[in-house]
């Protein structure tokens, strides 16, 4: 199970920290990622982190502004979002992938607006 939290309404230029709490599977072996879906658009990858945290990938749109991290001892993943823009408004989902296992959370809404 994956449960996201930390979304909300923030003004442009502001910051938010999203959290994804995992349970019921081998978190430390899983590649974890954040995805987002804006209204009328397809879901897209935001950032991905390998099991040990040694490999990290960001979408070009968020490079330099977002930071993905994980705490394997707490079965948790995070997304620190800075310098938020209106185009970052979306539902943000966390995802876990390991072998044939592929889990998604239900999402948390992030709205960037003045």
C-alpha positions in Angstrom: 0.0 0.0 0.0 1.2 3.5 -0.8 -0.3 6.6 0.8 0.7 10.1 -0.3 0.4 13.2 1.9 1.6 16.8 1.9 -0.3 18.3 -1.0 -2.2 21.5 -0.7 -2.6 25.1 -2.0 0.5 27.2 -2.4 1.4 30.5 -4.0 3.7 30.6 -7.0 7.3 30.6 -5.8 6.4 28.6 -2.7 7.4 25.2 -1.5 5.8 21.9 -0.5 7.0 18.6 0.7 5.2 15.4 -0.4 5.5 12.2 1.5 4.7 8.6 0.4 4.4 6.0 3.1 4.7 2.4 2.0 3.7 -0.8 3.6 3.1 -4.4 2.7 6.0 -5.0 0.3 9.8 -4.9 0.1 10.3 -1.2 0.0 14.1 -1.2 0.1 14.3 -3.2 -3.1 11.8 -1.2 -5.0 12.4 1.6 -7.4 10.2 4.4 -6.3 8.9 7.3 -8.3 6.6 10.4 -8.3 4.3 11.0 -11.2 1.7 13.7 -11.8 -1.4 14.3 -13.8 -2.9 17.6 -14.6 -6.5 18.0 -15.8 -6.9 16.9 -19.4 -3.3 15.7 -19.6 -1.6 12.3 -19.4 0.2 11.1 -16.3 3.9 11.9 -16.5 7.0 11.0 -14.6 8.3 13.7 -12.2 11.2 11.9 -10.5 12.5 8.4 -9.9 14.9 6.9 -7.3 16.5 3.5 -7.1 16.2 1.2 -4.1 19.5 2.3 -2.6 19.1 5.8 -3.7 22.1 5.8 -5.9 20.3 6.5 -9.2 18.0 9.5 -9.5 16.2 10.8 -12.5 14.2 14.0 -12.9 11.9 15.3 -15.6 13.3 18.3 -17.4 10.5 20.5 -16.2 11.4 20.0 -12.5 15.2 19.8 -12.6 16.8 22.2 -10.2 13.5 22.8 -8.3 12.4 19.4 -7.0 14.4 16.9 -5.0 13.4 13.2 -4.5 14.6 11.2 -1.5 13.8 8.1 0.4 14.3 6.7 3.9 14.4 2.9 3.7 14.4 2.6 7.5 11.0 4.3 7.6 9.6 2.9 4.3 9.1 6.4 3.1 9.8 8.5 0.0 9.7 12.3 -0.3 9.5 15.0 -2.9 10.7 18.5 -1.9 9.2 21.0 -4.3 10.6 24.5 -4.5 10.0 27.5 -6.7 6.6 26.1 -7.6 4.9 27.3 -10.7 1.2 27.2 -11.8 2.1 24.5 -14.3 3.1 22.3 -11.4 -0.6 22.0 -10.5 -1.6 18.4 -10.7 -2.5 15.3 -8.7 0.8 13.7 -7.6 1.1 10.0 -7.3 3.8 7.7 -5.9 4.7 4.5 -7.5 6.6 1.4 -6.5 8.2 -1.1 -8.9 10.0 -4.3 -8.1 10.1 -7.4 -10.3 6.5 -7.9 -11.4 5.1 -5.8 -8.6 3.8 -2.4 -9.6 1.8 -0.3 -7.1 0.3 3.2 -7.2 -0.9 5.4 -4.5 -4.2 7.3 -4.7 -2.6 10.7 -5.2 -2.4 14.0 -3.4 -3.6 17.3 -5.0 -1.1 20.1 -5.4 -2.4 23.5 -6.5 -0.2 26.4 -7.3 -2.2 29.6 -7.4 -2.2 33.2 -6.1 
